[in-house]
Every structure is written in C-alpha cells, then in structure tokens.
Amino acid sequence: MAETIRRLRAYADAGADCLYAPGIKTREEIAAVVKGVAPKPVNFLMGFASDLTMRDLAELGVRRISVGGALARSAWGGFMRMAKEIAGPGSFKGFADAAPGPDIVQGLRG
C-alpha cells in the first residue's frame, strides 16, 4: 500500500488531476489511498462483484467511480449462459431475465 500511495503522489506531483489505483478492493485499501493522496480526488474502478455501494464509496472519499469493461463482461456473461442453456438442455427459461425491447428503445431515447 505504501508503494501504491508513493506512486500516486508522484503522479499528483507531475500534474495528475484525478488519481487511480486499479486493484484496490477493500474498505481499508480505499480509505488508505484516499487519505494518502488527499486533497486530490480518487477514481475507483468497480469491475468486480462487491458488497460496496455507491454510497459506501462516497463515504470512503471516492470522488469518481468507473466500471471499465464490467458492464460488457456482465452482458457477455448473460449471453454465454443463455447460449449454453439453449445448446445444452434446450431451455429458454433464462430469457425471463432479458430486458424487454421497449425498455431498451426507451433507454436509447433517454
């Protein structure tokens, strides 16, 4: 953790406006990074299943949250599960979790 904070401070000293430490996951790690680089804002990468919420991260001092490719991986996970279900037992029951077409269209329109 000390090396991570040292490197983030070096980025801040070089002019970085927002600091990012991929790989930190625990409340303790997040709090240490936020405290260690204050007052610079910290961007947190949430790309894994976690009990942490948006509120939790804000309370820990995170100022920006990114999800990277997690949304795409989540969608691919659903695609792969259904493809295996169709090819294996031949069931279509998993489509019950699919987003309705009108909801997708509405989402595109904003």
N, C-alpha and C positions, 0 to 999 in steps of 0.2 A: 504494500500500500504506500509506503514511503517513497518508493521509486516512481510509482504512478503519479503521486502528488508533485514530486520534484519535476517530472516531465511536463505535467500540466502547467505548473508555474513558469517553466521555461517558454512554453507556447504563449502564455499570457504576457510574459516579458517581451516576446517577439511581436506582440500586437494582436493576438487572437482575441476576438470579441466574445466567443462562447466556447466553453471547453467541453470536451467529450472524451470519456474513458470507457470504451467498449469492454465488456467483460465483467464489470462490477454488477453484482446481483443482490447482495444482502442489504438490509437497512443500515447495518453498521458501515459497510463499504461506501454506500451512497452518502451517508451523513459525513463520513471522514473526508470524502472528496469535496463535497460542498463546502465544508468548513475549511479545508486545506487550501482552496483556491479563492475563497471569498475576497473581494466582492464580485468577482467575475461570475457570470451565470454558467450553470452546468446543464448540458444536454444529456439526457439519459436515453439509452437505447433499450426499449422494451420489445425484445424479439423472442420471448420465451414465456411459457405458462408460469404465472405467478399469482400469489395472493395479494400482491401490492395493487393498490388502486391509484387512479389519477390523484385523488385527494391525499393518499399516503405520500406519493412522490412530491406533491406540492408542499406538504408539511415537512418533508425532509429537506426542502430547499431547492429542489429541482425546478429549473425555470423553463425548460423545453423538453418535450418527450418525442422521440422518433420511434417508429416501428420498423424501419428498414424494410426488408422483404417479407416480414412476418405475415402481413395480410395476404400476399400472393402465396406464400407457403401454406397458409391456412386454407385458401381456396383450392390449391392443388391437393391438399390432404383430403378434402371432401370429394374432389374429382376421383382420386385414386381409390378411396374407399368404395365409392359407388361403382366404379369400373370393375373392381374385384367382386363386389356383390352380384353384379349382373353376370359376369363371366363365370363365377363360382356357382352359388346356389340358384342363380337366376332370379333373384328378388329385386323388386323396385321400391321396397318399403322406405329406403333411405331418402327417396325423393320428398318425403314428408318434411324434411329439413330444408328443402330448397326455397330460395326467395321467390315469391310469386312474380311473374312477369310484370304486372302493373306496378309493383313496388320498385322494380329495377328501373322501369321507364320513368317513374316519378322521381327517383333518385338522380337520374341523369338530367332531368329538367330543373332540379333544385327546388 
